[in-house]
């Protein structure tokens, strides 16, 4: 019983650290690119996307929902730890299977072979 408060404290701290900075809703990809947000009360039964941002304002995850809040796919964005530039975009299906993975920057090796 002595361990219960300690374990609860550790779980609470870890969940706060891993929480995204901001979550914004958009009706479409075009609205996301323009920065036109969707109020939560207007989501309704239509398709929308949810974008999670870190504290630096970078997109971390984008979730695409179709009618009735059913997850269609999601994208995960990874950034270089030194420069902060976008280094990888991974697209996953609704069942968390990797669909595509695109790398940018110095770690990307296929462009030299392609050119």
C-alpha positions in Angstrom: 0.0 0.0 0.0 3.0 2.3 0.5 3.9 2.0 -3.2 0.4 3.0 -4.5 0.8 6.8 -4.1 4.4 6.7 -5.6 3.2 4.7 -8.6 0.2 7.0 -9.1 2.5 10.0 -9.0 4.9 8.5 -11.6 2.0 7.7 -14.0 0.6 11.2 -13.6 3.9 12.8 -14.3 4.6 10.6 -17.4 1.2 11.3 -18.8 1.7 15.1 -18.5 5.1 15.0 -20.1 3.8 13.0 -23.1 0.7 15.1 -23.7 0.7 17.2 -26.9 1.0 21.0 -26.7 -2.1 21.9 -28.7 -4.9 20.1 -30.5 -6.7 21.8 -33.4 -9.5 20.5 -35.6 -9.9 21.2 -39.3 -12.6 20.3 -41.8 -10.1 19.4 -44.6 -6.5 19.3 -45.6 -7.0 22.6 -47.4 -8.3 24.2 -44.3 -5.4 22.9 -42.3 -2.9 24.4 -44.8 -4.8 27.7 -44.7 -5.1 27.7 -40.9 -8.9 27.7 -40.8 -9.8 25.9 -37.6 -13.0 24.1 -37.0 -14.8 24.7 -33.6 -15.4 21.4 -31.8 -19.2 22.0 -31.6 -19.3 22.0 -35.5 -17.6 18.7 -36.0 -20.9 16.8 -36.3 -21.0 13.6 -38.4 -18.8 14.9 -41.2 -15.2 14.1 -42.0 -12.5 16.2 -40.2 -8.9 16.0 -39.2 -7.2 16.6 -35.8 -3.7 18.0 -35.7 -1.6 17.8 -32.6 1.2 20.3 -32.1 4.2 20.3 -29.8 5.3 23.2 -27.6 7.4 24.6 -30.5 4.4 24.8 -32.8 5.4 21.9 -35.0 2.8 19.3 -36.1 3.4 16.0 -34.4 0.4 13.9 -35.4 -2.5 14.4 -37.8 -5.5 12.1 -37.5 -8.0 11.8 -40.4 -11.6 10.9 -39.3 -14.4 10.0 -41.6 -18.1 10.1 -40.9 -19.2 9.3 -37.3 -15.7 9.9 -35.9 -14.2 6.7 -37.4 -10.4 6.9 -37.8 -9.4 6.5 -41.4 -5.6 7.1 -41.2 -3.0 9.1 -39.3 0.4 10.7 -40.0 3.3 11.1 -37.6 5.9 13.9 -38.1 9.4 13.6 -36.8 11.9 16.5 -36.6 15.7 16.6 -36.4 16.8 17.2 -32.8 19.6 19.6 -33.7 18.1 21.8 -36.4 14.4 21.3 -35.8 13.8 20.6 -39.5 11.3 18.1 -40.6 13.1 14.7 -41.0 10.3 12.1 -41.6 6.6 11.7 -42.3 5.1 8.3 -41.6 1.5 7.5 -42.8 -0.3 4.7 -41.0 -3.7 3.1 -41.7 -6.5 2.9 -39.2 -5.1 -0.4 -37.9 -1.7 1.2 -37.3 0.0 -0.5 -40.3 2.7 1.6 -42.0 1.5 2.7 -45.4 4.3 5.1 -46.5 7.4 6.6 -44.9 9.1 9.7 -46.4 12.5 10.9 -45.2 13.9 14.4 -45.7 17.4 15.8 -45.2 20.8 14.2 -44.7 19.4 10.8 -43.6 17.6 10.4 -46.9 19.8 8.3 -49.2 17.6 7.5 -52.2 17.8 10.8 -54.0 21.4 10.3 -55.0 20.6 6.9 -56.4 17.5 8.3 -58.2 19.3 11.3 -59.7 
